[in-house]
């Protein structure tokens, strides 16, 4: 049996050490709500990074991460702390054993001021679409 994982690691600068402390509170509330769901996601881990002035949050996975949970949290922080500019992260989908279509990843860019997605990509659908665009009826290029 194969195990599937989503790996991610990124920083979010929330501007001040006070905002970073508040962000940890927001994260704890989010994780409490997540735990109450029927199928809680593994979401992500969060810590303040003192070596970056105490204003940056390190977002990462332990066993596996949930990119949508990261996006939701970052947008919540953008609203709470009036963050501006673009922010993004990428993730990798991996598997404990070689499996067809078990590896891939993606990236997501947010406009923090507008609280909207700028662009995103997931490699599996991109690959399928790109390959099928060049195929003839028999499936050969």
ZIZINOR-V243505 format. One record per backbone hydrogen bond with DSSP energy under -1.0 kcal/mol. CO is the residue of the C=O (numbers start at 1). NH is the residue of the N-H. If there is no record, write none. Layout:
co->CO nh->NH
co->CO nh->NH
This chain:
co->3 nh->96
co->5 nh->94
co->6 nh->65
co->7 nh->92
co->8 nh->61
co->10 nh->59
co->12 nh->57
co->16 nh->20
co->17 nh->21
co->18 nh->22
co->19 nh->23
co->20 nh->24
co->21 nh->25
co->22 nh->26
co->23 nh->27
co->24 nh->28
co->25 nh->29
co->26 nh->30
co->27 nh->31
co->28 nh->32
co->29 nh->33
co->30 nh->34
co->31 nh->35
co->34 nh->37
co->43 nh->66
co->45 nh->60
co->47 nh->58
co->49 nh->52
co->49 nh->54
co->50 nh->53
co->55 nh->14
co->56 nh->49
co->57 nh->12
co->58 nh->47
co->59 nh->10
co->60 nh->45
co->66 nh->70
co->67 nh->71
co->68 nh->72
co->69 nh->73
co->70 nh->74
co->71 nh->75
co->72 nh->76
co->73 nh->77
co->74 nh->78
co->75 nh->79
co->76 nh->80
co->77 nh->81
co->78 nh->83
co->85 nh->112
co->87 nh->110
co->89 nh->108
co->91 nh->106
co->92 nh->7
co->93 nh->104
co->94 nh->5
co->99 nh->102
co->104 nh->93
co->105 nh->123
co->106 nh->91
co->107 nh->121
co->108 nh->89
co->109 nh->118
co->109 nh->119
co->110 nh->87
co->111 nh->115
co->111 nh->116
co->116 nh->111
co->119 nh->109
co->121 nh->107
co->122 nh->126
co->123 nh->127
co->124 nh->128
co->125 nh->129
co->126 nh->130
co->127 nh->131
co->128 nh->132
co->129 nh->133
co->131 nh->134
co->132 nh->135
co->136 nh->139
co->140 nh->136
